Amino acid sequence: MGLLRTIFIIVLVWYLFKVLGRIFAPILMRFAAKKAEQRFGDQFEQFRNQQQRTEPKKEGEVTIDKIPNRKASNKDVGDYVDFEEID
């Protein structure tokens, strides 16, 4: 009797979860989409404000914001082996 009761409770919870999921899923998706839209809008506004604060550049002018770190190559890594294809 306990096994049938446990199976019945599991099936009941499963169907309850499916019904509630169908009801609340669209609401949750709308909320997530609205939050994502708000975040993208905020990032766009920050980018636009940053672009407006900087002085306009002449056409063709090149600026470097960050110089990449140059790493010295290690020549003692290993030997170069030339491979040939064998048919």
HTML snippet that shows the backbone in 3Dmol.js (N, CA, C, O; Angstrom):
<script src="https://3Dmol.org/build/3Dmol-min.js"></script>
<div id="view" style="width:600px;height:400px;position:relative"></div>
<script>
const pdb = `
ATOM      1  N   MET A   1       0.813  -1.186   0.000  1.00  0.00           N
ATOM      2  CA  MET A   1       0.000   0.000   0.000  1.00  0.00           C
ATOM      3  C   MET A   1       0.868   1.265   0.000  1.00  0.00           C
ATOM      4  O   MET A   1       0.513   2.260  -0.632  1.00  0.00           O
ATOM      5  N   GLY A   2       2.020   1.226   0.718  1.00  0.00           N
ATOM      6  CA  GLY A   2       2.905   2.380   0.783  1.00  0.00           C
ATOM      7  C   GLY A   2       3.541   2.698  -0.560  1.00  0.00           C
ATOM      8  O   GLY A   2       3.757   3.865  -0.886  1.00  0.00           O
ATOM      9  N   LEU A   3       3.844   1.659  -1.348  1.00  0.00           N
ATOM     10  CA  LEU A   3       4.452   1.854  -2.663  1.00  0.00           C
ATOM     11  C   LEU A   3       3.485   2.561  -3.604  1.00  0.00           C
ATOM     12  O   LEU A   3       3.873   3.493  -4.308  1.00  0.00           O
ATOM     13  N   LEU A   4       2.220   2.120  -3.617  1.00  0.00           N
ATOM     14  CA  LEU A   4       1.223   2.754  -4.483  1.00  0.00           C
ATOM     15  C   LEU A   4       0.984   4.205  -4.075  1.00  0.00           C
ATOM     16  O   LEU A   4       0.825   5.079  -4.927  1.00  0.00           O
ATOM     17  N   ARG A   5       0.961   4.455  -2.779  1.00  0.00           N
ATOM     18  CA  ARG A   5       0.772   5.820  -2.292  1.00  0.00           C
ATOM     19  C   ARG A   5       1.932   6.713  -2.726  1.00  0.00           C
ATOM     20  O   ARG A   5       1.711   7.851  -3.140  1.00  0.00           O
ATOM     21  N   THR A   6       3.177   6.208  -2.636  1.00  0.00           N
ATOM     22  CA  THR A   6       4.361   6.967  -3.040  1.00  0.00           C
ATOM     23  C   THR A   6       4.329   7.262  -4.542  1.00  0.00           C
ATOM     24  O   THR A   6       4.610   8.383  -4.965  1.00  0.00           O
ATOM     25  N   ILE A   7       3.989   6.260  -5.333  1.00  0.00           N
ATOM     26  CA  ILE A   7       3.895   6.457  -6.792  1.00  0.00           C
ATOM     27  C   ILE A   7       2.805   7.478  -7.108  1.00  0.00           C
ATOM     28  O   ILE A   7       3.003   8.337  -7.968  1.00  0.00           O
ATOM     29  N   PHE A   8       1.668   7.403  -6.433  1.00  0.00           N
ATOM     30  CA  PHE A   8       0.577   8.354  -6.646  1.00  0.00           C
ATOM     31  C   PHE A   8       1.016   9.779  -6.314  1.00  0.00           C
ATOM     32  O   PHE A   8       0.693  10.713  -7.048  1.00  0.00           O
ATOM     33  N   ILE A   9       1.743   9.952  -5.224  1.00  0.00           N
ATOM     34  CA  ILE A   9       2.216  11.285  -4.830  1.00  0.00           C
ATOM     35  C   ILE A   9       3.213  11.811  -5.852  1.00  0.00           C
ATOM     36  O   ILE A   9       3.165  12.989  -6.206  1.00  0.00           O
ATOM     37  N   ILE A  10       4.107  10.968  -6.328  1.00  0.00           N
ATOM     38  CA  ILE A  10       5.097  11.392  -7.332  1.00  0.00           C
ATOM     39  C   ILE A  10       4.396  11.827  -8.618  1.00  0.00           C
ATOM     40  O   ILE A  10       4.741  12.861  -9.190  1.00  0.00           O
ATOM     41  N   VAL A  11       3.411  11.044  -9.080  1.00  0.00           N
ATOM     42  CA  VAL A  11       2.679  11.387 -10.304  1.00  0.00           C
ATOM     43  C   VAL A  11       1.883  12.675 -10.100  1.00  0.00           C
ATOM     44  O   VAL A  11       1.836  13.521 -10.993  1.00  0.00           O
ATOM     45  N   LEU A  12       1.263  12.827  -8.939  1.00  0.00           N
ATOM     46  CA  LEU A  12       0.490  14.034  -8.645  1.00  0.00           C
ATOM     47  C   LEU A  12       1.381  15.271  -8.635  1.00  0.00           C
ATOM     48  O   LEU A  12       1.015  16.306  -9.192  1.00  0.00           O
ATOM     49  N   VAL A  13       2.540  15.169  -8.009  1.00  0.00           N
ATOM     50  CA  VAL A  13       3.489  16.293  -7.984  1.00  0.00           C
ATOM     51  C   VAL A  13       3.974  16.603  -9.395  1.00  0.00           C
ATOM     52  O   VAL A  13       4.108  17.772  -9.758  1.00  0.00           O
ATOM     53  N   TRP A  14       4.241  15.568 -10.198  1.00  0.00           N
ATOM     54  CA  TRP A  14       4.708  15.762 -11.565  1.00  0.00           C
ATOM     55  C   TRP A  14       3.680  16.547 -12.386  1.00  0.00           C
ATOM     56  O   TRP A  14       4.031  17.519 -13.055  1.00  0.00           O
ATOM     57  N   TYR A  15       2.414  16.125 -12.335  1.00  0.00           N
ATOM     58  CA  TYR A  15       1.385  16.812 -13.100  1.00  0.00           C
ATOM     59  C   TYR A  15       1.130  18.220 -12.553  1.00  0.00           C
ATOM     60  O   TYR A  15       0.875  19.141 -13.329  1.00  0.00           O
ATOM     61  N   LEU A  16       1.192  18.396 -11.258  1.00  0.00           N
ATOM     62  CA  LEU A  16       1.042  19.716 -10.668  1.00  0.00           C
ATOM     63  C   LEU A  16       2.160  20.646 -11.140  1.00  0.00           C
ATOM     64  O   LEU A  16       1.925  21.815 -11.447  1.00  0.00           O
ATOM     65  N   PHE A  17       3.382  20.105 -11.192  1.00  0.00           N
ATOM     66  CA  PHE A  17       4.521  20.883 -11.682  1.00  0.00           C
ATOM     67  C   PHE A  17       4.326  21.282 -13.142  1.00  0.00           C
ATOM     68  O   PHE A  17       4.633  22.412 -13.520  1.00  0.00           O
ATOM     69  N   LYS A  18       3.817  20.360 -13.968  1.00  0.00           N
ATOM     70  CA  LYS A  18       3.593  20.670 -15.382  1.00  0.00           C
ATOM     71  C   LYS A  18       2.537  21.757 -15.553  1.00  0.00           C
ATOM     72  O   LYS A  18       2.708  22.668 -16.363  1.00  0.00           O
ATOM     73  N   VAL A  19       1.443  21.665 -14.790  1.00  0.00           N
ATOM     74  CA  VAL A  19       0.376  22.655 -14.910  1.00  0.00           C
ATOM     75  C   VAL A  19       0.866  24.024 -14.446  1.00  0.00           C
ATOM     76  O   VAL A  19       0.639  25.031 -15.117  1.00  0.00           O
ATOM     77  N   LEU A  20       1.537  24.058 -13.297  1.00  0.00           N
ATOM     78  CA  LEU A  20       2.048  25.336 -12.799  1.00  0.00           C
ATOM     79  C   LEU A  20       3.132  25.890 -13.725  1.00  0.00           C
ATOM     80  O   LEU A  20       3.256  27.105 -13.880  1.00  0.00           O
ATOM     81  N   GLY A  21       3.911  25.008 -14.335  1.00  0.00           N
ATOM     82  CA  GLY A  21       4.929  25.451 -15.280  1.00  0.00           C
ATOM     83  C   GLY A  21       4.320  26.125 -16.491  1.00  0.00           C
ATOM     84  O   GLY A  21       4.844  27.125 -16.982  1.00  0.00           O
ATOM     85  N   ARG A  22       3.217  25.581 -16.971  1.00  0.00           N
ATOM     86  CA  ARG A  22       2.552  26.191 -18.130  1.00  0.00           C
ATOM     87  C   ARG A  22       1.935  27.543 -17.778  1.00  0.00           C
ATOM     88  O   ARG A  22       1.812  28.419 -18.634  1.00  0.00           O
ATOM     89  N   ILE A  23       1.555  27.702 -16.529  1.00  0.00           N
ATOM     90  CA  ILE A  23       0.958  28.973 -16.115  1.00  0.00           C
ATOM     91  C   ILE A  23       2.037  30.026 -15.873  1.00  0.00           C
ATOM     92  O   ILE A  23       1.910  31.164 -16.326  1.00  0.00           O
ATOM     93  N   PHE A  24       3.095  29.649 -15.160  1.00  0.00           N
ATOM     94  CA  PHE A  24       4.097  30.633 -14.737  1.00  0.00           C
ATOM     95  C   PHE A  24       5.273  30.798 -15.698  1.00  0.00           C
ATOM     96  O   PHE A  24       6.013  31.776 -15.584  1.00  0.00           O
ATOM     97  N   ALA A  25       5.468  29.883 -16.630  1.00  0.00           N
ATOM     98  CA  ALA A  25       6.595  29.997 -17.563  1.00  0.00           C
ATOM     99  C   ALA A  25       6.526  31.269 -18.407  1.00  0.00           C
ATOM    100  O   ALA A  25       7.537  31.960 -18.525  1.00  0.00           O
ATOM    101  N   PRO A  26       5.377  31.609 -19.000  1.00  0.00           N
ATOM    102  CA  PRO A  26       5.338  32.860 -19.781  1.00  0.00           C
ATOM    103  C   PRO A  26       5.625  34.102 -18.937  1.00  0.00           C
ATOM    104  O   PRO A  26       6.257  35.048 -19.405  1.00  0.00           O
ATOM    105  N   ILE A  27       5.157  34.087 -17.693  1.00  0.00           N
ATOM    106  CA  ILE A  27       5.401  35.235 -16.814  1.00  0.00           C
ATOM    107  C   ILE A  27       6.889  35.358 -16.513  1.00  0.00           C
ATOM    108  O   ILE A  27       7.452  36.452 -16.550  1.00  0.00           O
ATOM    109  N   LEU A  28       7.516  34.231 -16.216  1.00  0.00           N
ATOM    110  CA  LEU A  28       8.954  34.246 -15.934  1.00  0.00           C
ATOM    111  C   LEU A  28       9.765  34.636 -17.166  1.00  0.00           C
ATOM    112  O   LEU A  28      10.758  35.356 -17.053  1.00  0.00           O
ATOM    113  N   MET A  29       9.351  34.169 -18.331  1.00  0.00           N
ATOM    114  CA  MET A  29      10.070  34.513 -19.565  1.00  0.00           C
ATOM    115  C   MET A  29       9.942  36.015 -19.854  1.00  0.00           C
ATOM    116  O   MET A  29      10.918  36.650 -20.254  1.00  0.00           O
ATOM    117  N   ARG A  30       8.746  36.584 -19.655  1.00  0.00           N
ATOM    118  CA  ARG A  30       8.580  38.018 -19.853  1.00  0.00           C
ATOM    119  C   ARG A  30       9.459  38.806 -18.900  1.00  0.00           C
ATOM    120  O   ARG A  30      10.074  39.798 -19.290  1.00  0.00           O
ATOM    121  N   PHE A  31       9.518  38.366 -17.648  1.00  0.00           N
ATOM    122  CA  PHE A  31      10.340  39.045 -16.659  1.00  0.00           C
ATOM    123  C   PHE A  31      11.816  38.972 -17.051  1.00  0.00           C
ATOM    124  O   PHE A  31      12.528  39.973 -16.965  1.00  0.00           O
ATOM    125  N   ALA A  32      12.283  37.790 -17.483  1.00  0.00           N
ATOM    126  CA  ALA A  32      13.685  37.641 -17.878  1.00  0.00           C
ATOM    127  C   ALA A  32      14.002  38.479 -19.112  1.00  0.00           C
ATOM    128  O   ALA A  32      15.070  39.086 -19.189  1.00  0.00           O
ATOM    129  N   ALA A  33      13.089  38.516 -20.073  1.00  0.00           N
ATOM    130  CA  ALA A  33      13.317  39.317 -21.280  1.00  0.00           C
ATOM    131  C   ALA A  33      13.364  40.805 -20.947  1.00  0.00           C
ATOM    132  O   ALA A  33      14.170  41.548 -21.508  1.00  0.00           O
ATOM    133  N   LYS A  34      12.502  41.233 -20.038  1.00  0.00           N
ATOM    134  CA  LYS A  34      12.478  42.641 -19.650  1.00  0.00           C
ATOM    135  C   LYS A  34      13.775  43.031 -18.945  1.00  0.00           C
ATOM    136  O   LYS A  34      14.319  44.108 -19.186  1.00  0.00           O
ATOM    137  N   LYS A  35      14.271  42.145 -18.066  1.00  0.00           N
ATOM    138  CA  LYS A  35      15.528  42.420 -17.369  1.00  0.00           C
ATOM    139  C   LYS A  35      16.698  42.469 -18.357  1.00  0.00           C
ATOM    140  O   LYS A  35      17.560  43.342 -18.255  1.00  0.00           O
ATOM    141  N   ALA A  36      16.730  41.532 -19.314  1.00  0.00           N
ATOM    142  CA  ALA A  36      17.812  41.518 -20.306  1.00  0.00           C
ATOM    143  C   ALA A  36      17.761  42.789 -21.157  1.00  0.00           C
ATOM    144  O   ALA A  36      18.798  43.386 -21.447  1.00  0.00           O
ATOM    145  N   GLU A  37      16.557  43.200 -21.556  1.00  0.00           N
ATOM    146  CA  GLU A  37      16.416  44.425 -22.343  1.00  0.00           C
ATOM    147  C   GLU A  37      16.911  45.629 -21.550  1.00  0.00           C
ATOM    148  O   GLU A  37      17.568  46.513 -22.100  1.00  0.00           O
ATOM    149  N   GLN A  38      16.600  45.661 -20.268  1.00  0.00           N
ATOM    150  CA  GLN A  38      17.038  46.765 -19.421  1.00  0.00           C
ATOM    151  C   GLN A  38      18.562  46.788 -19.294  1.00  0.00           C
ATOM    152  O   GLN A  38      19.173  47.855 -19.355  1.00  0.00           O
ATOM    153  N   ARG A  39      19.171  45.625 -19.120  1.00  0.00           N
ATOM    154  CA  ARG A  39      20.637  45.568 -19.001  1.00  0.00           C
ATOM    155  C   ARG A  39      21.315  46.005 -20.292  1.00  0.00           C
ATOM    156  O   ARG A  39      22.283  46.765 -20.263  1.00  0.00           O
ATOM    157  N   PHE A  40      20.803  45.519 -21.440  1.00  0.00           N
ATOM    158  CA  PHE A  40      21.391  45.922 -22.714  1.00  0.00           C
ATOM    159  C   PHE A  40      21.221  47.421 -22.943  1.00  0.00           C
ATOM    160  O   PHE A  40      22.126  48.080 -23.456  1.00  0.00           O
ATOM    161  N   GLY A  41      20.068  47.958 -22.568  1.00  0.00           N
ATOM    162  CA  GLY A  41      19.839  49.390 -22.709  1.00  0.00           C
ATOM    163  C   GLY A  41      20.781  50.199 -21.843  1.00  0.00           C
ATOM    164  O   GLY A  41      21.297  51.231 -22.273  1.00  0.00           O
ATOM    165  N   ASP A  42      21.011  49.729 -20.611  1.00  0.00           N
ATOM    166  CA  ASP A  42      21.941  50.436 -19.723  1.00  0.00           C
ATOM    167  C   ASP A  42      23.357  50.404 -20.283  1.00  0.00           C
ATOM    168  O   ASP A  42      24.063  51.412 -20.247  1.00  0.00           O
ATOM    169  N   GLN A  43      23.775  49.255 -20.800  1.00  0.00           N
ATOM    170  CA  GLN A  43      25.118  49.156 -21.378  1.00  0.00           C
ATOM    171  C   GLN A  43      25.245  50.072 -22.596  1.00  0.00           C
ATOM    172  O   GLN A  43      26.278  50.711 -22.792  1.00  0.00           O
ATOM    173  N   PHE A  44      24.189  50.133 -23.415  1.00  0.00           N
ATOM    174  CA  PHE A  44      24.220  50.995 -24.590  1.00  0.00           C
ATOM    175  C   PHE A  44      24.325  52.459 -24.179  1.00  0.00           C
ATOM    176  O   PHE A  44      25.076  53.227 -24.781  1.00  0.00           O
ATOM    177  N   GLU A  45      23.571  52.842 -23.155  1.00  0.00           N
ATOM    178  CA  GLU A  45      23.632  54.220 -22.674  1.00  0.00           C
ATOM    179  C   GLU A  45      25.019  54.560 -22.140  1.00  0.00           C
ATOM    180  O   GLU A  45      25.536  55.646 -22.401  1.00  0.00           O
ATOM    181  N   GLN A  46      25.623  53.640 -21.396  1.00  0.00           N
ATOM    182  CA  GLN A  46      26.976  53.874 -20.886  1.00  0.00           C
ATOM    183  C   GLN A  46      27.957  54.044 -22.039  1.00  0.00           C
ATOM    184  O   GLN A  46      28.808  54.933 -22.007  1.00  0.00           O
ATOM    185  N   PHE A  47      27.839  53.189 -23.064  1.00  0.00           N
ATOM    186  CA  PHE A  47      28.734  53.287 -24.219  1.00  0.00           C
ATOM    187  C   PHE A  47      28.523  54.609 -24.942  1.00  0.00           C
ATOM    188  O   PHE A  47      29.484  55.266 -25.340  1.00  0.00           O
ATOM    189  N   ARG A  48      27.253  54.998 -25.111  1.00  0.00           N
ATOM    190  CA  ARG A  48      26.956  56.243 -25.816  1.00  0.00           C
ATOM    191  C   ARG A  48      27.470  57.453 -25.050  1.00  0.00           C
ATOM    192  O   ARG A  48      28.014  58.386 -25.641  1.00  0.00           O
ATOM    193  N   ASN A  49      27.293  57.433 -23.723  1.00  0.00           N
ATOM    194  CA  ASN A  49      27.799  58.541 -22.909  1.00  0.00           C
ATOM    195  C   ASN A  49      29.320  58.605 -22.962  1.00  0.00           C
ATOM    196  O   ASN A  49      29.895  59.693 -22.986  1.00  0.00           O
ATOM    197  N   GLN A  50      29.963  57.467 -22.978  1.00  0.00           N
ATOM    198  CA  GLN A  50      31.424  57.431 -23.053  1.00  0.00           C
ATOM    199  C   GLN A  50      31.900  57.973 -24.397  1.00  0.00           C
ATOM    200  O   GLN A  50      32.903  58.683 -24.463  1.00  0.00           O
ATOM    201  N   GLN A  51      31.185  57.642 -25.460  1.00  0.00           N
ATOM    202  CA  GLN A  51      31.559  58.134 -26.784  1.00  0.00           C
ATOM    203  C   GLN A  51      31.369  59.644 -26.874  1.00  0.00           C
ATOM    204  O   GLN A  51      32.150  60.327 -27.536  1.00  0.00           O
ATOM    205  N   GLN A  52      30.352  60.163 -26.221  1.00  0.00           N
ATOM    206  CA  GLN A  52      30.099  61.597 -26.277  1.00  0.00           C
ATOM    207  C   GLN A  52      31.108  62.381 -25.449  1.00  0.00           C
ATOM    208  O   GLN A  52      31.426  63.523 -25.778  1.00  0.00           O
ATOM    209  N   ARG A  53      31.618  61.772 -24.368  1.00  0.00           N
ATOM    210  CA  ARG A  53      32.584  62.468 -23.521  1.00  0.00           C
ATOM    211  C   ARG A  53      33.938  62.612 -24.205  1.00  0.00           C
ATOM    212  O   ARG A  53      34.637  63.602 -23.990  1.00  0.00           O
ATOM    213  N   THR A  54      34.312  61.646 -25.017  1.00  0.00           N
ATOM    214  CA  THR A  54      35.603  61.737 -25.695  1.00  0.00           C
ATOM    215  C   THR A  54      35.492  62.735 -26.834  1.00  0.00           C
ATOM    216  O   THR A  54      34.426  62.912 -27.426  1.00  0.00           O
ATOM    217  N   GLU A  55      36.591  63.373 -27.127  1.00  0.00           N
ATOM    218  CA  GLU A  55      36.570  64.362 -28.192  1.00  0.00           C
ATOM    219  C   GLU A  55      36.534  63.651 -29.545  1.00  0.00           C
ATOM    220  O   GLU A  55      37.138  62.591 -29.711  1.00  0.00           O
ATOM    221  N   PRO A  56      35.837  64.227 -30.493  1.00  0.00           N
ATOM    222  CA  PRO A  56      35.724  63.583 -31.809  1.00  0.00           C
ATOM    223  C   PRO A  56      37.093  63.488 -32.488  1.00  0.00           C
ATOM    224  O   PRO A  56      37.917  64.396 -32.380  1.00  0.00           O
ATOM    225  N   LYS A  57      37.314  62.404 -33.168  1.00  0.00           N
ATOM    226  CA  LYS A  57      38.590  62.164 -33.837  1.00  0.00           C
ATOM    227  C   LYS A  57      38.473  62.514 -35.313  1.00  0.00           C
ATOM    228  O   LYS A  57      37.408  62.409 -35.921  1.00  0.00           O
ATOM    229  N   LYS A  58      39.577  62.923 -35.852  1.00  0.00           N
ATOM    230  CA  LYS A  58      39.602  63.227 -37.266  1.00  0.00           C
ATOM    231  C   LYS A  58      39.548  61.924 -38.048  1.00  0.00           C
ATOM    232  O   LYS A  58      39.976  60.876 -37.565  1.00  0.00           O
ATOM    233  N   GLU A  59      39.015  62.003 -39.262  1.00  0.00           N
ATOM    234  CA  GLU A  59      38.911  60.817 -40.091  1.00  0.00           C
ATOM    235  C   GLU A  59      40.306  60.336 -40.472  1.00  0.00           C
ATOM    236  O   GLU A  59      41.144  61.118 -40.920  1.00  0.00           O
ATOM    237  N   GLY A  60      40.542  59.042 -40.290  1.00  0.00           N
ATOM    238  CA  GLY A  60      41.838  58.459 -40.611  1.00  0.00           C
ATOM    239  C   GLY A  60      42.811  58.476 -39.456  1.00  0.00           C
ATOM    240  O   GLY A  60      43.901  57.918 -39.583  1.00  0.00           O
ATOM    241  N   GLU A  61      42.473  59.088 -38.337  1.00  0.00           N
ATOM    242  CA  GLU A  61      43.355  59.145 -37.175  1.00  0.00           C
ATOM    243  C   GLU A  61      43.316  57.807 -36.446  1.00  0.00           C
ATOM    244  O   GLU A  61      42.251  57.217 -36.263  1.00  0.00           O
ATOM    245  N   VAL A  62      44.468  57.346 -36.040  1.00  0.00           N
ATOM    246  CA  VAL A  62      44.575  56.062 -35.354  1.00  0.00           C
ATOM    247  C   VAL A  62      45.036  56.303 -33.929  1.00  0.00           C
ATOM    248  O   VAL A  62      45.998  57.031 -33.683  1.00  0.00           O
ATOM    249  N   THR A  63      44.329  55.678 -32.991  1.00  0.00           N
ATOM    250  CA  THR A  63      44.745  55.766 -31.596  1.00  0.00           C
ATOM    251  C   THR A  63      44.862  54.357 -31.037  1.00  0.00           C
ATOM    252  O   THR A  63      44.102  53.462 -31.405  1.00  0.00           O
ATOM    253  N   ILE A  64      45.824  54.175 -30.144  1.00  0.00           N
ATOM    254  CA  ILE A  64      46.026  52.891 -29.486  1.00  0.00           C
ATOM    255  C   ILE A  64      45.732  53.095 -28.010  1.00  0.00           C
ATOM    256  O   ILE A  64      46.428  53.845 -27.325  1.00  0.00           O
ATOM    257  N   ASP A  65      44.688  52.417 -27.525  1.00  0.00           N
ATOM    258  CA  ASP A  65      44.293  52.569 -26.129  1.00  0.00           C
ATOM    259  C   ASP A  65      45.179  51.755 -25.197  1.00  0.00           C
ATOM    260  O   ASP A  65      45.486  52.201 -24.091  1.00  0.00           O
ATOM    261  N   LYS A  66      45.588  50.581 -25.623  1.00  0.00           N
ATOM    262  CA  LYS A  66      46.380  49.711 -24.769  1.00  0.00           C
ATOM    263  C   LYS A  66      47.428  49.006 -25.621  1.00  0.00           C
ATOM    264  O   LYS A  66      47.119  48.454 -26.677  1.00  0.00           O
ATOM    265  N   ILE A  67      48.642  49.031 -25.159  1.00  0.00           N
ATOM    266  CA  ILE A  67      49.711  48.331 -25.864  1.00  0.00           C
ATOM    267  C   ILE A  67      49.803  46.927 -25.267  1.00  0.00           C
ATOM    268  O   ILE A  67      49.983  46.784 -24.057  1.00  0.00           O
ATOM    269  N   PRO A  68      49.683  45.898 -26.094  1.00  0.00           N
ATOM    270  CA  PRO A  68      49.723  44.534 -25.552  1.00  0.00           C
ATOM    271  C   PRO A  68      51.104  44.206 -24.992  1.00  0.00           C
ATOM    272  O   PRO A  68      52.124  44.693 -25.479  1.00  0.00           O
ATOM    273  N   ASN A  69      51.108  43.373 -23.964  1.00  0.00           N
ATOM    274  CA  ASN A  69      52.373  42.926 -23.377  1.00  0.00           C
ATOM    275  C   ASN A  69      53.076  41.998 -24.360  1.00  0.00           C
ATOM    276  O   ASN A  69      52.475  41.075 -24.910  1.00  0.00           O
ATOM    277  N   ARG A  70      54.326  42.255 -24.562  1.00  0.00           N
ATOM    278  CA  ARG A  70      55.093  41.403 -25.477  1.00  0.00           C
ATOM    279  C   ARG A  70      55.791  40.338 -24.651  1.00  0.00           C
ATOM    280  O   ARG A  70      56.555  40.641 -23.734  1.00  0.00           O
ATOM    281  N   LYS A  71      55.520  39.098 -24.987  1.00  0.00           N
ATOM    282  CA  LYS A  71      56.128  37.992 -24.265  1.00  0.00           C
ATOM    283  C   LYS A  71      57.316  37.485 -25.079  1.00  0.00           C
ATOM    284  O   LYS A  71      57.225  37.288 -26.291  1.00  0.00           O
ATOM    285  N   ALA A  72      58.403  37.285 -24.397  1.00  0.00           N
ATOM    286  CA  ALA A  72      59.585  36.774 -25.078  1.00  0.00           C
ATOM    287  C   ALA A  72      59.360  35.305 -25.410  1.00  0.00           C
ATOM    288  O   ALA A  72      58.921  34.529 -24.562  1.00  0.00           O
ATOM    289  N   SER A  73      59.659  34.934 -26.629  1.00  0.00           N
ATOM    290  CA  SER A  73      59.484  33.538 -27.015  1.00  0.00           C
ATOM    291  C   SER A  73      60.658  32.715 -26.493  1.00  0.00           C
ATOM    292  O   SER A  73      61.801  33.173 -26.476  1.00  0.00           O
ATOM    293  N   ASN A  74      60.361  31.536 -26.085  1.00  0.00           N
ATOM    294  CA  ASN A  74      61.380  30.634 -25.557  1.00  0.00           C
ATOM    295  C   ASN A  74      61.864  29.746 -26.698  1.00  0.00           C
ATOM    296  O   ASN A  74      61.120  28.890 -27.177  1.00  0.00           O
ATOM    297  N   LYS A  75      63.096  29.945 -27.132  1.00  0.00           N
ATOM    298  CA  LYS A  75      63.636  29.189 -28.263  1.00  0.00           C
ATOM    299  C   LYS A  75      64.042  27.773 -27.862  1.00  0.00           C
ATOM    300  O   LYS A  75      64.295  26.940 -28.732  1.00  0.00           O
ATOM    301  N   ASP A  76      64.108  27.487 -26.573  1.00  0.00           N
ATOM    302  CA  ASP A  76      64.536  26.178 -26.108  1.00  0.00           C
ATOM    303  C   ASP A  76      63.362  25.239 -25.847  1.00  0.00           C
ATOM    304  O   ASP A  76      63.441  24.372 -24.977  1.00  0.00           O
ATOM    305  N   VAL A  77      62.286  25.406 -26.589  1.00  0.00           N
ATOM    306  CA  VAL A  77      61.093  24.605 -26.347  1.00  0.00           C
ATOM    307  C   VAL A  77      61.285  23.188 -26.842  1.00  0.00           C
ATOM    308  O   VAL A  77      60.909  22.245 -26.147  1.00  0.00           O
ATOM    309  N   GLY A  78      61.849  23.010 -28.001  1.00  0.00           N
ATOM    310  CA  GLY A  78      62.028  21.666 -28.548  1.00  0.00           C
ATOM    311  C   GLY A  78      62.579  21.732 -29.952  1.00  0.00           C
ATOM    312  O   GLY A  78      62.861  22.809 -30.476  1.00  0.00           O
ATOM    313  N   ASP A  79      62.730  20.568 -30.556  1.00  0.00           N
ATOM    314  CA  ASP A  79      63.259  20.483 -31.909  1.00  0.00           C
ATOM    315  C   ASP A  79      62.117  20.492 -32.908  1.00  0.00           C
ATOM    316  O   ASP A  79      61.033  19.981 -32.631  1.00  0.00           O
ATOM    317  N   TYR A  80      62.366  21.072 -34.063  1.00  0.00           N
ATOM    318  CA  TYR A  80      61.399  21.057 -35.135  1.00  0.00           C
ATOM    319  C   TYR A  80      61.601  19.782 -35.931  1.00  0.00           C
ATOM    320  O   TYR A  80      62.722  19.460 -36.327  1.00  0.00           O
ATOM    321  N   VAL A  81      60.519  19.057 -36.166  1.00  0.00           N
ATOM    322  CA  VAL A  81      60.585  17.811 -36.934  1.00  0.00           C
ATOM    323  C   VAL A  81      59.702  17.981 -38.152  1.00  0.00           C
ATOM    324  O   VAL A  81      58.510  18.265 -38.036  1.00  0.00           O
ATOM    325  N   ASP A  82      60.302  17.804 -39.332  1.00  0.00           N
ATOM    326  CA  ASP A  82      59.573  17.907 -40.579  1.00  0.00           C
ATOM    327  C   ASP A  82      58.930  16.558 -40.864  1.00  0.00           C
ATOM    328  O   ASP A  82      59.624  15.546 -40.949  1.00  0.00           O
ATOM    329  N   PHE A  83      57.623  16.536 -41.011  1.00  0.00           N
ATOM    330  CA  PHE A  83      56.911  15.281 -41.250  1.00  0.00           C
ATOM    331  C   PHE A  83      56.602  15.130 -42.731  1.00  0.00           C
ATOM    332  O   PHE A  83      56.407  16.112 -43.448  1.00  0.00           O
ATOM    333  N   GLU A  84      56.563  13.892 -43.169  1.00  0.00           N
ATOM    334  CA  GLU A  84      56.152  13.576 -44.531  1.00  0.00           C
ATOM    335  C   GLU A  84      54.918  12.710 -44.478  1.00  0.00           C
ATOM    336  O   GLU A  84      54.773  11.874 -43.586  1.00  0.00           O
ATOM    337  N   GLU A  85      54.012  12.909 -45.447  1.00  0.00           N
ATOM    338  CA  GLU A  85      52.829  12.069 -45.501  1.00  0.00           C
ATOM    339  C   GLU A  85      53.191  10.736 -46.129  1.00  0.00           C
ATOM    340  O   GLU A  85      53.933  10.684 -47.110  1.00  0.00           O
ATOM    341  N   ILE A  86      52.669   9.668 -45.564  1.00  0.00           N
ATOM    342  CA  ILE A  86      52.896   8.334 -46.094  1.00  0.00           C
ATOM    343  C   ILE A  86      51.572   7.826 -46.632  1.00  0.00           C
ATOM    344  O   ILE A  86      50.566   7.798 -45.922  1.00  0.00           O
ATOM    345  N   ASP A  87      51.584   7.425 -47.900  1.00  0.00           N
ATOM    346  CA  ASP A  87      50.346   6.919 -48.519  1.00  0.00           C
ATOM    347  C   ASP A  87      50.161   5.449 -48.265  1.00  0.00           C
ATOM    348  O   ASP A  87      49.175   4.864 -48.713  1.00  0.00           O
TER     349      ASP A  87
END
`;
const viewer = $3Dmol.createViewer("view");
viewer.addModel(pdb, "pdb");
viewer.setStyle({}, {cartoon: {color: "spectrum"}});
viewer.zoomTo();
viewer.render();
</script>
